[in-house]
Amino acid sequence: MSIKVGIIGCGGIANGKHMPSIKSLGDRVEMVAFCDIVRERAEKAKEEFGTPDAKVYEDYKELLKDPEIQTVHVCTPNKEHSFITIDALHAGKHVMCEKPMAKTYAEAKAMCEAAKETGKLLTIGYQSRYRADSTYLKLAIEADDLGEIYYAKAHAVRRRAVPTWGVFLNEEEQGGGPLIDIGTHALDLTLWEMNNYKPKMVLGTTYKKLSNQTNQGNAWGNWDPEKFTVEDSAFGMIVMENGATINLEASWALNTLDVIEASTSLCGTKAGADMRDGLRINGIHHNMQYTENVNLEAAGAAFFEGTTGGTPHQIECQTFYNAVEFGKELVVKPEQAAVVTRILEAIYESAKTGKPVVFED
C-alpha cells in the first residue's frame, strides 16, 4: 500500500526539491493532493507529479481533512511554516517542513510540542547533512579524529546572488534575508557536525549596504531596491555552553571573492576540517603538518540506514519515509532545528539592540 502524500505550497522549492524527490521513491508513495493559494500552480503540480485522481486545493485546511493522507510536505513562505505544520500534526499527518523551521523560536517550540502531543513525526529540510562530504566528516568526528571541536565557522557567502523571485526579499513573509535563508543551512550543518546544541550567548550584526544600489551585477538579474526589505549580509558570533565558539557569515551580496555556501570549517584538538577544496582534513603526523584531501567519488557504505544513494534531496526524502514506514530514526530532529532558529533569532535581535543575547536556560 503506497503512502499518500499532500503537498502544501507548490512553488519553487516544491518543484525543485520536494516533489522530484518524492517521485524518485516510485510506487512507494503517491502524491494525491496539492494546495497553493495560486490554483494554477497546484494544477500544474498535479499534472506533473500527481496521481490521475489527485485533488487540488487553495485552502490547506481542506487538504488536511482527507483521512487517507498520511504525510504532508510544507513548502510555503517561512511565516506559514509553524501554523500549517501544527495544524497538520494535529490532523494526524507526519510532516516534512522546508527550512528554516520557523520565523521565531516560540513558533519552533510550539511545533516541537505539537509533534510530542500528537506522536507524529516532524522533520525539517536541511539537506546539506546528506552530502557525501558532510556524512564522511560526521563519521570522522564520531571516531574522534578531530578531538574536541572548540572553534568553527559556518559559511553561507554569496558575492552577488540575490534571489529576485518569490518573497525572498520580503521581511514579513520570510523573517529575514540571507541569514535565515542560506545561513540556516550552514549553521545547521555546523551544529550537527559538532553535536552541540547548547548555545550560551550570541552577538550579531546585519547590514543593508548594497541593497539600494542600481549597479548590481546580480547572478539572477537586477533586484528591485524598493522591495528589498531584508538584510543583504549578516554575521554572528555564537558562544556555546562548553566554551566552543562558532562564527556565522551569511550574505546574498557582498564585495568578496571568498565565496562559499552551505559549508563548515571545524578546529579540534586533534585535527581540523574544511570544505573549501572538497573535504580537507588537516593535522600533525610525526611532528609534521599534513593536509588530507578525501576522495568522495568512490561509493561507500550508505551512511544513513536504509538509504540507497542519490542526491542529498533524494536521500533526505528516503530517510523521512523510512521513519514513516519502518520506524527508523529521523536524521533532522525538530529539537535540533529549533536551536538553529533560536540562534538566528538571537543574531537578528542582537543586531537591532547592539547588545549580546544571553540565554538563561
C-alpha positions as CSV (number, residue, x, y, z in Angstrom):
1,M,0.0,0.0,0.0
2,S,1.5,3.3,-1.1
3,I,1.9,6.2,1.4
4,K,-0.4,9.0,0.5
5,V,1.2,12.5,0.4
6,G,-0.1,16.0,0.3
7,I,1.9,19.0,-0.9
8,I,1.2,22.4,0.7
9,G,2.8,25.1,-1.3
10,C,3.6,24.3,-5.0
11,G,6.2,27.0,-5.7
12,G,9.9,26.8,-6.4
13,I,11.1,24.7,-3.5
14,A,8.4,22.1,-4.0
15,N,9.1,21.8,-7.8
16,G,12.9,22.0,-7.4
17,K,13.3,19.7,-4.4
18,H,10.4,18.0,-2.7
19,M,8.2,16.7,-5.5
20,P,11.0,15.3,-7.7
21,S,12.5,13.6,-4.6
22,I,9.2,12.0,-3.7
23,K,8.7,10.9,-7.3
24,S,12.1,9.2,-7.1
25,L,10.7,6.8,-4.5
26,G,8.5,5.2,-7.1
27,D,5.4,3.3,-6.1
28,R,6.3,3.5,-2.5
29,V,4.5,6.9,-2.2
30,E,1.7,8.7,-4.1
31,M,1.2,12.4,-4.3
32,V,-2.6,12.6,-4.0
33,A,-3.2,16.3,-3.1
34,F,-1.8,19.7,-3.9
35,C,-2.5,23.0,-2.3
36,D,-1.5,26.5,-3.3
37,I,-3.1,29.9,-2.9
38,V,-2.5,30.3,-6.7
39,R,-4.6,27.4,-8.0
40,E,-2.8,27.3,-11.3
41,R,0.4,26.2,-9.5
42,A,-1.4,23.4,-7.7
43,E,-3.0,22.3,-11.0
44,K,0.4,22.2,-12.7
45,A,1.9,20.2,-9.9
46,K,-0.9,17.7,-10.1
47,E,-0.4,17.2,-13.8
48,E,3.4,16.7,-13.4
49,F,3.6,14.8,-10.2
50,G,0.2,13.6,-9.0
51,T,-2.0,10.6,-9.4
52,P,-4.7,10.8,-12.0
53,D,-7.3,11.4,-9.3
54,A,-5.2,13.8,-7.2
55,K,-7.1,16.7,-5.7
56,V,-6.3,20.4,-5.9
57,Y,-6.9,22.8,-3.1
58,E,-6.5,26.5,-2.4
59,D,-7.1,26.1,1.4
60,Y,-4.6,23.8,3.2
61,K,-7.2,23.1,5.9
62,E,-9.4,21.3,3.3
63,L,-6.5,19.2,2.3
64,L,-5.8,18.2,5.9
65,K,-9.4,16.8,6.2
66,D,-8.6,13.9,3.9
67,P,-8.1,10.9,6.2
68,E,-6.1,9.0,3.5
69,I,-3.3,11.5,3.5
70,Q,-0.5,10.2,5.8
71,T,2.3,12.8,5.2
72,V,2.4,16.4,4.3
73,H,5.3,18.5,2.9
74,V,5.1,22.1,3.9
75,C,6.7,24.2,1.2
76,T,5.3,27.7,1.9
77,P,6.9,31.0,2.8
78,N,8.6,30.9,6.2
79,K,5.9,32.8,8.1
80,E,3.4,30.0,7.4
81,H,5.6,27.1,8.4
82,S,4.6,26.9,12.1
83,F,0.8,27.1,12.0
84,I,0.4,24.9,8.9
85,T,2.8,22.3,10.4
86,I,1.0,22.4,13.8
87,D,-2.4,22.0,12.1
88,A,-1.1,19.1,10.0
89,L,0.3,17.3,13.1
90,H,-3.0,17.7,14.9
91,A,-4.8,16.4,11.8
92,G,-2.8,13.2,12.2
93,K,-0.2,13.7,9.5
94,H,3.6,13.3,9.6
95,V,5.3,16.4,8.4
96,M,8.4,17.3,6.4
97,C,8.7,21.1,6.7
98,E,11.1,23.0,4.5
99,K,13.8,25.1,6.2
100,P,14.0,27.2,8.2
101,M,11.8,25.6,10.8
102,A,10.1,28.9,11.7
103,K,10.5,32.7,11.9
104,T,10.8,32.7,15.6
105,Y,11.9,30.3,18.4
106,A,8.5,30.5,20.0
107,E,6.9,29.2,16.9
108,A,9.6,26.4,16.6
109,K,9.0,25.3,20.2
110,A,5.2,25.1,19.5
111,M,6.0,22.9,16.5
112,C,8.1,20.6,18.7
113,E,5.3,20.5,21.3
114,A,2.7,19.6,18.7
115,A,4.8,16.7,17.5
116,K,5.2,15.4,21.0
117,E,1.5,15.8,21.8
118,T,0.3,14.0,18.6
119,G,3.0,11.4,18.4
120,K,3.5,12.3,14.7
121,L,6.9,12.7,13.0
122,L,8.3,16.1,12.2
123,T,11.5,16.8,10.4
124,I,13.0,19.9,8.7
125,G,14.5,20.1,5.2
126,Y,18.2,20.5,6.0
127,Q,19.5,18.5,3.1
128,S,23.2,19.6,3.5
129,R,23.5,16.9,6.1
130,Y,23.1,14.2,3.4
131,R,26.0,15.2,1.2
132,A,29.0,12.9,0.9
133,D,31.4,15.4,2.4
134,S,29.1,16.1,5.3
135,T,28.5,12.4,6.1
136,Y,32.2,11.5,5.9
137,L,33.1,14.3,8.2
138,K,30.4,13.2,10.6
139,L,32.0,9.7,10.7
140,A,35.4,11.2,11.3
141,I,34.1,13.3,14.2
142,E,32.3,10.3,15.7
143,A,35.6,8.4,15.5
144,D,37.2,11.2,17.5
145,D,39.5,12.1,14.6
146,L,39.2,15.8,15.3
147,G,39.2,15.6,19.1
148,E,37.4,18.3,21.0
149,I,35.9,20.8,18.5
150,Y,36.2,24.3,20.1
151,Y,36.1,26.7,17.1
152,A,34.1,26.6,14.0
153,K,32.9,28.7,11.1
154,A,29.6,28.4,9.4
155,H,29.8,29.7,5.8
156,A,26.9,31.0,3.6
157,V,28.6,33.7,1.5
158,R,27.5,34.7,-2.0
159,R,29.2,37.5,-3.8
160,R,26.2,38.8,-5.9
161,A,23.4,36.1,-5.9
162,V,20.3,37.7,-4.6
163,P,17.1,35.7,-5.3
164,T,14.8,38.0,-7.1
165,W,11.7,35.8,-7.4
166,G,9.0,34.8,-4.9
167,V,9.0,36.5,-1.5
168,F,12.7,36.2,-0.6
169,L,13.1,40.0,-0.3
170,N,10.0,40.4,1.9
171,E,10.8,40.5,5.7
172,E,7.2,39.9,6.7
173,E,7.0,36.7,4.7
174,Q,10.4,35.3,5.3
175,G,11.6,36.8,8.6
176,G,14.9,38.0,7.1
177,G,17.3,37.7,4.2
178,P,20.5,35.6,3.7
179,L,20.8,34.8,7.4
180,I,17.5,32.9,7.6
181,D,17.7,31.7,4.0
182,I,21.1,30.2,3.5
183,G,22.8,31.0,6.8
184,T,20.4,28.5,8.3
185,H,21.9,25.6,6.3
186,A,25.4,26.5,7.3
187,L,24.5,26.8,11.0
188,D,22.5,23.6,11.0
189,L,25.4,21.7,9.4
190,T,27.9,23.1,11.8
191,L,25.9,22.3,14.9
192,W,25.2,18.8,13.6
193,E,28.8,18.1,12.9
194,M,29.8,19.3,16.4
195,N,26.8,17.6,18.0
196,N,26.5,20.7,20.1
197,Y,23.0,22.3,20.7
198,K,23.6,24.3,23.8
199,P,24.2,28.0,23.0
200,K,25.1,30.4,25.8
201,M,25.5,33.8,24.1
202,V,25.1,35.4,20.7
203,L,26.4,38.6,19.3
204,G,25.2,39.6,15.8
205,T,25.3,42.3,13.1
206,T,23.2,42.8,10.0
207,Y,23.8,45.1,7.0
208,K,21.8,46.7,4.2
209,K,24.7,48.3,2.4
210,L,24.3,47.1,-1.1
211,S,20.5,46.5,-1.5
212,N,19.8,50.1,-2.6
213,Q,22.4,50.1,-5.4
214,T,21.2,50.0,-9.0
215,N,24.6,48.9,-10.5
216,Q,24.2,45.4,-9.1
217,G,25.8,42.7,-11.2
218,N,23.5,40.1,-9.8
219,A,23.6,36.5,-10.9
220,W,19.8,36.4,-11.4
221,G,19.3,39.9,-12.8
222,N,18.6,43.1,-11.0
223,W,16.6,43.2,-7.9
224,D,14.1,45.9,-7.1
225,P,15.6,48.1,-4.3
226,E,12.2,49.2,-3.2
227,K,11.2,45.6,-2.4
228,F,14.5,44.7,-0.8
229,T,13.3,44.9,2.8
230,V,15.7,42.4,4.4
231,E,19.5,42.5,5.1
232,D,22.0,41.8,2.4
233,S,24.5,40.3,4.8
234,A,24.7,39.2,8.4
235,F,27.3,37.9,10.8
236,G,27.1,36.3,14.2
237,M,29.4,35.0,17.0
238,I,27.9,32.2,19.0
239,V,29.5,31.0,22.3
240,M,28.3,27.6,23.4
241,E,27.9,26.4,27.0
242,N,31.0,24.3,26.8
243,G,33.1,27.3,25.7
244,A,33.2,26.5,21.9
245,T,32.8,29.4,19.5
246,I,31.1,29.5,16.1
247,N,31.4,32.4,13.7
248,L,28.5,32.5,11.2
249,E,28.7,34.5,8.0
250,A,25.8,34.9,5.5
251,S,25.4,37.1,2.5
252,W,23.5,37.4,-0.8
253,A,25.5,40.4,-1.8
254,L,29.0,41.2,-0.5
255,N,32.1,42.5,-2.2
256,T,34.3,39.5,-1.6
257,L,36.0,36.7,-3.5
258,D,35.7,34.4,-0.5
259,V,32.5,32.7,-1.8
260,I,31.3,29.5,-0.1
261,E,27.9,28.3,0.8
262,A,26.3,25.6,3.0
263,S,29.7,24.8,4.4
264,T,31.5,24.5,7.7
265,S,35.1,24.7,9.0
266,L,36.0,23.0,12.2
267,C,39.0,23.2,14.5
268,G,39.6,20.5,17.1
269,T,42.4,19.5,19.5
270,K,43.5,16.6,17.2
271,A,42.7,17.9,13.7
272,G,40.7,20.4,11.7
273,A,38.5,20.2,8.6
274,D,37.0,22.4,6.0
275,M,35.1,22.1,2.7
276,R,36.9,24.7,0.6
277,D,38.6,22.3,-1.9
278,G,36.5,19.2,-1.5
279,L,36.7,17.9,2.1
280,R,40.1,18.5,3.7
281,I,41.4,17.2,7.0
282,N,44.4,19.0,8.5
283,G,46.6,18.0,11.4
284,I,50.0,16.8,12.6
285,H,51.6,13.4,11.9
286,H,55.1,12.5,13.2
287,N,55.7,16.2,14.1
288,M,54.9,17.3,10.5
289,Q,51.9,19.2,9.2
290,Y,49.6,17.3,6.8
291,T,46.5,18.0,4.7
292,E,44.4,15.1,3.6
293,N,42.0,15.6,0.6
294,V,39.3,13.0,0.9
295,N,38.3,11.2,-2.3
296,L,34.5,11.2,-2.1
297,E,34.0,9.8,-5.6
298,A,34.2,6.1,-4.7
299,A,30.9,4.6,-3.5
300,G,31.0,3.6,0.1
301,A,28.5,2.1,2.6
302,A,25.3,4.1,3.0
303,F,25.8,6.4,6.0
304,F,22.1,6.6,6.6
305,E,20.4,3.3,7.4
306,G,18.1,2.1,4.7
307,T,19.0,4.7,2.1
308,T,20.1,3.7,-1.4
309,G,22.0,6.7,-2.5
310,G,21.1,9.5,-4.9
311,T,21.2,13.3,-4.5
312,P,21.1,14.8,-1.0
313,H,17.5,15.7,-1.7
314,Q,16.6,12.1,-2.5
315,I,18.5,10.7,0.5
316,E,16.7,13.2,2.7
317,C,13.3,12.0,1.3
318,Q,14.3,8.3,1.7
319,T,15.3,8.9,5.3
320,F,12.0,10.6,6.1
321,Y,9.9,7.9,4.6
322,N,12.0,5.2,6.2
323,A,11.0,6.8,9.5
324,V,7.3,7.0,8.5
325,E,7.1,3.5,7.1
326,F,9.6,1.5,9.1
327,G,10.1,3.5,12.3
328,K,13.7,4.3,11.5
329,E,15.3,7.3,13.4
330,L,14.9,10.8,11.9
331,V,18.2,12.4,10.9
332,V,17.0,16.0,11.4
333,K,15.1,16.2,14.7
334,P,12.8,19.1,15.4
335,E,14.5,19.9,18.6
336,Q,17.8,20.4,16.8
337,A,16.2,22.6,14.1
338,A,14.6,24.7,16.9
339,V,18.0,25.5,18.2
340,V,19.0,26.8,14.8
341,T,16.0,29.1,14.8
342,R,16.8,30.3,18.3
343,I,20.3,31.3,17.4
344,L,19.2,33.0,14.1
345,E,16.6,35.0,16.0
346,A,19.2,36.0,18.6
347,I,21.5,37.3,15.9
348,Y,18.7,39.5,14.5
349,E,17.9,40.7,18.0
350,S,21.5,41.4,18.8
351,A,21.9,43.3,15.6
352,K,18.9,45.5,16.5
353,T,19.9,46.3,20.0
354,G,23.7,46.4,19.6
355,K,23.9,44.1,22.6
356,P,24.7,40.4,23.0
357,V,21.8,38.0,23.7
358,V,22.5,35.7,26.7
359,F,20.4,32.6,27.0
360,E,19.2,31.9,30.6
361,D,18.3,28.2,30.1
